[in-house]
Amino acid sequence: MNSVKKHNQVKMRRAKRVRNRIKSVSPRPRLSVFRSNIHIYAQIIDDATGKTLASASSLEIKNKGKIKKADIAKAVGKTLAEKAVKAGVKEAAFDRGNYRYHGRVKALAEAAREGGLKL
């Protein structure tokens, strides 16, 4: 098995493990994060109905210019928290997927907490 295929299998296994832990423990909606090299996306999903309650991404942020990626992630977290509170969501389970709780993912989660969302 080549290294890329093995790396992808490990990532998928890690994401599945995190997601199963969240779904089995919590009836709350989950805050799911996707991070690419350039952008970061987050959405709050109600797994019972299968609907997205709120979403935000770095594509929505204006005047990015020479801002660090972590600062853009903070802005996305605050935007998501504002949209979630408007939608009536006060608590969510944080689904980091296959990413470590570090850097941009951590910045997004902390900004969402500051915005009024309980994770």
C-alpha positions as CSV (number, residue, x, y, z in Angstrom):
1,M,0.0,0.0,0.0
2,N,1.5,3.3,-0.9
3,S,2.0,6.1,1.7
4,V,-0.7,8.4,0.4
5,K,-3.4,5.8,0.5
6,K,-2.4,4.7,4.0
7,H,-2.3,8.4,5.2
8,N,-5.8,8.9,3.9
9,Q,-7.0,5.7,5.6
10,V,-5.6,7.0,8.9
11,K,-7.3,10.4,8.5
12,M,-10.6,8.8,7.7
13,R,-10.3,6.4,10.7
14,R,-9.5,9.3,13.0
15,A,-12.4,11.4,11.7
16,K,-14.8,8.5,12.1
17,R,-13.6,7.9,15.7
18,V,-14.1,11.6,16.7
19,R,-17.5,11.7,15.0
20,N,-18.8,8.5,16.6
21,R,-17.7,9.7,20.1
22,I,-19.6,13.0,19.6
23,K,-22.8,11.3,18.2
24,S,-22.9,8.6,20.9
25,V,-22.5,11.0,23.8
26,S,-24.3,14.2,22.8
27,P,-27.8,15.0,21.5
28,R,-26.6,18.5,20.8
29,P,-26.0,19.7,17.2
30,R,-22.3,19.5,16.1
31,L,-20.0,22.2,14.9
32,S,-18.1,20.6,12.0
33,V,-14.9,22.1,10.7
34,F,-13.2,21.7,7.3
35,R,-9.8,23.2,6.7
36,S,-8.1,23.5,3.4
37,N,-4.7,25.1,2.7
38,I,-6.3,28.4,1.9
39,H,-9.8,28.5,3.5
40,I,-11.6,27.3,6.5
41,Y,-15.3,26.3,6.7
42,A,-17.5,25.6,9.7
43,Q,-21.2,24.6,10.0
44,I,-23.6,23.6,12.8
45,I,-25.4,20.4,11.8
46,D,-28.4,18.8,13.5
47,D,-27.9,15.1,13.0
48,A,-31.4,14.2,14.1
49,T,-32.9,16.0,11.1
50,G,-29.8,16.1,8.9
51,K,-30.0,19.8,8.4
52,T,-27.5,22.6,8.6
53,L,-28.5,25.2,11.1
54,A,-25.8,27.8,10.5
55,S,-22.6,28.0,8.4
56,A,-19.7,30.3,7.9
57,S,-16.5,30.3,5.9
58,S,-13.4,32.4,5.2
59,L,-14.9,33.2,1.8
60,E,-17.4,35.5,3.6
61,I,-14.7,37.5,5.3
62,K,-14.0,40.8,3.7
63,N,-10.6,42.6,3.5
64,K,-8.4,39.5,4.2
65,G,-5.3,41.1,2.7
66,K,-2.2,40.2,4.8
67,I,-4.1,38.8,7.8
68,K,-2.8,35.6,9.3
69,K,-4.9,32.4,8.7
70,A,-5.5,32.0,12.4
71,D,-7.0,35.5,12.6
72,I,-9.3,34.7,9.7
73,A,-10.3,31.5,11.5
74,K,-11.2,33.6,14.5
75,A,-13.4,35.8,12.4
76,V,-15.1,32.7,11.0
77,G,-15.7,31.4,14.5
78,K,-17.3,34.7,15.6
79,T,-19.5,34.9,12.5
80,L,-20.6,31.3,13.0
81,A,-21.5,32.0,16.7
82,E,-23.5,35.0,15.8
83,K,-25.5,33.1,13.1
84,A,-26.0,30.1,15.5
85,V,-27.4,32.3,18.3
86,K,-29.8,33.9,15.8
87,A,-30.9,30.4,14.8
88,G,-31.5,29.5,18.4
89,V,-28.5,27.3,19.0
90,K,-26.6,27.9,22.3
91,E,-24.7,24.7,22.7
92,A,-22.9,22.5,20.2
93,A,-20.5,19.5,20.2
94,F,-17.2,20.4,18.5
95,D,-16.4,18.0,15.7
96,R,-12.8,18.6,14.7
97,G,-12.8,15.8,12.1
98,N,-9.4,14.5,11.4
99,Y,-7.6,17.7,12.4
100,R,-5.7,18.2,15.6
101,Y,-7.1,20.8,18.1
102,H,-4.3,23.2,17.2
103,G,-3.7,26.3,15.2
104,R,-6.6,27.4,13.0
105,V,-9.0,24.8,14.3
106,K,-8.3,25.9,17.9
107,A,-8.7,29.6,17.0
108,L,-12.1,28.9,15.4
109,A,-13.3,27.0,18.5
110,E,-12.2,29.7,20.9
111,A,-13.7,32.5,18.9
112,A,-17.0,30.6,18.7
113,R,-16.9,30.3,22.5
114,E,-16.3,34.0,22.8
115,G,-19.2,34.7,20.4
116,G,-21.6,33.0,22.9
117,L,-21.6,29.4,21.7
118,K,-21.1,26.8,24.4
119,L,-18.9,23.9,23.1
